[in-house]
Amino acid sequence: MSPRSLSLLLLLLLPAAHAQNPPKSAHSAANEVVSPERSARVAAALDSLPTPRRVDQAAISPDGTEVACIINGELSVITLEDGASHPIADGQRMTREVTWSPDSRHLAWLLDQPGDVPAAQLWTDSSGGAAPVKLADLKGYAQTPRYSPDGAKLSVLFIEGMPRIAGPLQPMTPLAGVVGEKIFEQRIAVVDLATAHLTQATPPDVYIYEYDWTPDSKSWAATAAHGSGDNNWWIARLYSIAAATGQMRELYQPKLQIADPHVSPDGKFVAFIQGLMSDQGGTGGDVYIVPLTGGDARNLTPGIKASPASLAWTAPDRIAIFAIVDGNSGYASITTAGLPEASPWHGWTGEELIGPTGDGWTIGASFSRDGSVTAVVRQSASEPPEIWAGPIGKWQQLTHVNDDIQPTWGESRNLHWLTNGPGGDMHVEGWLMLPANYNKSKKYPLLVSVHGGPSSACMSKWPAGPMNGAAAASLLGWFVLCPNPRGSYGQGASFTEGNVKDFGGGDYRDIMAGVDAVIKDYPIDTRRIGLKGHSYGGFMTMWMETQTSRFTAAVAGAGICDWLSYYGLNDIDEWMLPFFGASIYDDPAVYQKSDPLHFFKNVKTPTLILVGDRDGEVPMEQSVEWYHALQTLKVPTQLVVYPNEGHIFFRSADASDYTLRMLQWLDHWFQKAAP
C-alpha cells in the first residue's frame, strides 16, 4: 500500500460518493469551539457578497468589426459599430472557448457535456443564419480550438479518453494497478471542414501544451514534451510540427519555462515567453523570438522591470506585450529589433501604454488581423468584469452585464515599501484592502494573505471569487494585505528569480517588512494580525509561523511542511528543479534550510489546515504531517480534508466551506485577542 493510500485509510476519508460525505475535520485537544454567534456573523458577511455575471472570453473578429463573447457560459456576438448583441446557439449554457474563422464569417466553439468524465462537442455556426452545426463529439478533454489560416480545417487540443479535466490543479485519479503504465497525451486533432472527418495529427507519445498555426496552414509551432503532461510542462521545448505527417523538429530547448508561442504573420519567427514559472498558465518572463527555420533565440525585453504574461503579433515586425507591471496591468508594443539591454519599462520611447493605477485589466487581449482594434476583459477590486474594445489603450466599454453590481467592501490601495536585499534596500509592493466603512480613528485587525505560485502576483481584481475571502474580511472590519515579495511577477525576471534556493528567506523578510509598513501608516491592532495562504502561500504560512510569533492565528491551505516527503509524493516534481537547483536526493541541504518541519517546535500560532484529498500538486499528507506536529506541541489546530477535491476546489460548496472555515477561524482568535 502506498503512503498516500495508507494515510487516506487511516483518516477514513475515502468516500463512496462526494455528495454524501462532507469534508472531515480533526481537532487537537487544545482546540476551542467557534461560537455560533461569531460563526453566523462570518456567514452573513459571505452571503452578502454580490455575485457578478462571469465574463469568460472576448474574441474580436479578424476584420475588427465584431466581438464574440462568452458570458455565464452563453455565446453571443456584439457589433462594434452600434453595440448590438445577438446570441449564438441559443440554449447552450456550457460554452467554452470560441474562435473566429480567418474571413470573420464563422465561429467555432467547444460545448462541454454534463457528466463525471470530460466530454465536449465542437460546434460551428453556419452561413445564412441557419442553426449551428455540430462538427465532432470529443470523448475526453478538449481545449484551444483554432481555424487554419486557409479556413479549411479546425484544430483542437484533445486528450482522448481522459477520465478527468487535464491539469495538475484538478483532482488526481487515485493510483491503482501498474503505476505509469497508462499515460494520457494531449494531441492536436484536426477536423477537415469539407468532410467533418477528425484526425489525431501529432504523435501519440508527445503531450502538446500550446500551439499556433503557421500562415501557410501546413504546420504548427508548439510547446511539447514526452511523458506525463502534468509533470513535464516545466521541461517542455519548442517544436515545429508538420500538419500532414506529425513530424516534429525541435526549434529551441529553453533554460527555464516557455509559454504562449505565436508565429509571425510572415511565417519567419516564433515569439514566446521564457522565464521562471511555477505553474502552467501563470505566465511571466521575457519575450523571445526564434527563427521558424531554426537558429538562436533572442531576448527582446532584457532587463525590463515588468513581467510579460502574454503576447500577440500585430505586424511582421511588431509584437504587442501584456505584462504585470508593479502590481498593475501593462500594455506595450515593441519591434522585433528588441529593446536595449537593461532598458527600463518606463523608458520606452513612445511605446508604453499602461492602464491607470488600480486598474485590473485582464492580462491578454484579442486582436484584429491588422492589430488596430482589440478586445479585453476589464475588472478591478471596485469594478466587476466587463468587455471593452477599441485601439490598444483607448478601449471603450462594450458590455454592461454587471452594471447592477457594486462593491460593498473597502477601497484597495497599491502600496510600496523597502526591504533588505542583495546590494542594499529593494522596493517591494502589494495591495491593501481597507475595512468597509473605514474610520482612521479606530483600530482594526490585519490579515496577511500570501499568494500562491510563487511565480504569481496580487493584482486589483474583483475579489468575490471562491477561496478568496478578502472582500468578506473587509466587511468583517479587517485590513487585508496581499504582498508581492521577491519571487513574484511585476518587477522583471531578476526579481522573480529572487527566491531561487531561498524559499522562506528574502520573501519572508519582504512580507514582514510590508506588515511593518502597514502598521506604521494605518491603525492596526497588533494583537490581532492573521496569516493565510494556499499552495506556496500555504507553505509560507507554515514557514512563517516557525519564524515569528507575531501572528494571532493562521490558515494553511495545501501547504508544504516537509520537502523530503513532498518530493517523493507529489505529481509534479519537475517544478522544483529550477527553484532549488537539484533534486532533494542530490542536494538535501538546500531544501532542509527551507523546511518548516525542521523548525516546528517554534510554532505557537493557532492554525487551521485545509486540503483536498486528491491534491497532486501538494498531496494531503503534507497537511497531515503539519497537523500531527502541531498536535504534539498542543498548539490549537484543526485539519479539514475535502473528499474528491484537488489543489483548487472546483465544487462551489467546498470552495464556500473553505472560505467560511478560514474566516471563522481567524475571527474566533481575533475575538479572543481583542482588548
C-alpha positions, 0 to 999 in steps of 0.5 A: 500500500502506498503512503498516500493510500495508507494515510487516506485509510487511516483518516477514513476519508475515502468516500463512496460518493462526494455528495454524501460525505462532507469534508472531515475535520480533526481537532487537537485537544487544545482546540476551542469551539467557534461560537455560533454567534461569531460563526453566523456573523462570518456567514452573513458577511459571505452571503452578502457578497454580490455575485457578478455575471462571469465574463469568460472570453472576448474574441474580436473578429479578424476584420475588427468589426465584431466581438464574440463573447462568452458570458455565464457560459452563453455565446453571443456576438456584439457589433462594434459599430452600434453595440448590438448583441445577438446570441449564438446557439441559443440554449447552450449554457456550457460554452467554452472557448470560441474562435473566429474563422480567418474571413470573420464569417464563422465561429467555432466553439467547444460545448462541454457535456454534463457528466463525471468524465470530460466530454465536449462537442465542437460546434460551428455556426453556419452561413445564412443564419441557419442553426449551428452545426455540430462538427465532432463529439470529443470523448475526453478533454478538449481545449484551444480550438483554432481555424487554419489560416486557409479556413479549411480545417479546425484544430483542437487540443484533445486528450482522448479518453481522459477520465478527468479535466487535464491539469495538475490543479484538478483532482488526481485519479487515485493510483491503482494497478501498474503505476505509469503504465497508462499515460494520457497525451494531449494531441492536436486533432484536426477536423477537415471542414469539407468532410467533418472527418477528425484526425489525431495529427501529432504523435501519440507519445508527445503531450502538446501544451500550446500551439499556433498555426503557421500562415501557410496552414501546413504546420504548427509551432508548439510547446511539447514534451514526452511523458506525463503532461502534468509533470513535464510542462516545466521541461517542455521545448519548442517544436515545429510540427508538420500538419500532414505527417506529425513530424516534429523538429525541435526549434529551441530547448529553453533554460527555464519555462516557455509559454504562449508561442505565436508565429509571425504573420510572415511565417519567419519567427516564433515569439514566446515567453521564457522565464521562471514559472511555477505553474502552467498558465501563470505566465511571466518572463521575457519575450523571445523570438526564434527563427521558424527555420531554426537558429538562436533565440533572442531576448527582446525585453532584457532587463525590463522591470515588468513581467510579460504574461502574454503576447500577440503579433500585430505586424511582421515586425511588431509584437504587442506585450501584456505584462504585470507591471508593479502590481498593475496591468501593462500594455506595450508594443515593441519591434522585433529589433528588441529593446536595449539591454537593461532598458527600463519599462518606463523608458520606452520611447513612445511605446508604453501604454499602461492602464491607470493605477488600480486598474485590473485589466485582464492580462491578454487581449484579442486582436484584429488581423491588422492589430488596430482594434482589440478586445479585453476583459476589464475588472478591478477590486471596485469594478466587476468584469466587463468587455471593452474594445477599441485601439490598444489603450483607448478601449471603450466599454462594450458590455454592461452585464454587471452594471447592477453590481457594486462593491460593498467592501473597502477601497484597495490601495497599491502600496510600496515599501523597502526591504533588505536585499542583495546590494542594499534596500529593494522596493517591494509592493502589494495591495491593501484592502481597507475595512468597509466603512473605514474610520482612521480613528479606530483600530482594526485587525490585519490579515496577511494573505500570501499568494500562491505560485510563487511565480504569481502576483496580487493584482486589483481584481474583483475579489468575490471569487471562491477561496478568496475571502478578502472582500468578506474580511473587509466587511468583517472590519479587517485590513487585508494585505496581499504582498508581492515579495521577491519571487513574484511577477511585476518587477522583471525576471531578476526579481522573480528569480529572487527566491531561487534556493531561498524559499522562506528567506528574502520573501519572508523578510519582504512580507514582514517588512510590508506588515511593518509598513502597514502598521506604521501608516494605518491603525492596526491592532497588533494583537490581532494580525492573521496569516493565510495562504494556499499552495506556496502561500500555504507553505509560507504560512507554515514557514512563517509561523516557525519564524515569528510569533507575531501572528494571532492565528493562521490558515494553511491551505495545501501547504508544504511542511516537509520537502523530503516527503513532498518530493517523493509524493507529489505529481509534479516534481519537475517544478522544483528543479529550477527553484532549488537547483537539484533534486532533494536526493542530490542536494538535501541541504538546500531544501532542509534550510527551507523546511518548516518541519525542521523548525516546528517546535517554534510554532505557537500560532493557532492554525487551521489546515485545509486540503483536498484529498486528491491534491497532486500538486501538494498531496494531503499528507503534507497537511497531515504531517503539519497537523500531527506536529502541531498536535504534539506541541498542543498548539490549537489546530484543526485539519479539514480534508475535502473528499474528491477535491484537488489543489483548487476546489472546483465544487462551489460548496467546498470552495464556500466551506473553505472560505467560511472555515478560514474566516471563522477561524481567524475571527474566533482568535481575533475575538479572543485577542481583542482588548 
